[in-house]
Amino acid sequence: MPESNLPLAVLWDMDGTLIDSEPYWHESEVALAAEHNADWTSSDSHALIGKSLYDSSAIMKNRFDSELHPHEIIDRLTNHVVARLEAQIIWRPGARELLMKLREAGIKTALVTMSMRRMALAVANSVGFNAFDLVVAGDDVNFGKPHPEPYQKAAEQLGIAVEHCLAFEDSPTGLASAEAAGIRTLAIENLVSLPPAPNRTVIKTLDGVTIERLARLFEESK
């Protein structure tokens, strides 16, 4: 297969794409809501998927009329999720296997997440091999997803032009960020439905995705 059919870099979202952490985030949000005698539903959690923690904490602060500073909310949520991840990380189907294939093929990889850097590094260090050339986390950028900065920064620091990158995402917010940066996307449906769009290919799972199929998907996203 011609080398040009493959991306030079694959940029991975983390929550819901690489790991199945959304249930942990929902638990943390429900616990915070309970402290404020407020309700919090799965739909409320789904509405935050892909958003930066700074945006999410501001939404929750207003919703709960909380006296907590947004940074305190971020710390509460992150501490809860990190504790759950220390007990068990559930990898999304096929994700770790494809990540290994990318590394073996010499394709650069980055983790681009709106979770805090300490959490992103904990996950990256738990993959079981040298999985990422770069980590761009929520506290590494001025503007979170859906702003293009996270993906622009990842491509720039990897030294790869955006047209040679492919982003893996599971949320409309994350897809908007990558696509605004000029990066083609592979949308992997998880908790929310993801419609087709220009420069985007939608699939149900990474399970069974080979390097050859990834090359075809990259070409389809043009």
ABEGO torsion letter per residue (X at the ends): XBAAABBABBBBBABGAABBAAAAAAAAAAAAAAAAGBBBBAAAAAAABGBBAAAAAAAAAAAAGBABBAAAAAAAAAAAAAAAAAABBBBBBGAAAAAAAAAAAGBBBBBBBABBAAAAAAAAAAAGBBABABBBBAAABABBOABAAAAAAAAAAAGBBAAABBBBBABAAAAAAAAAAGBBBBBBBBABBBBBBBGBBBBABABGBBAAAAAAAAAAAX
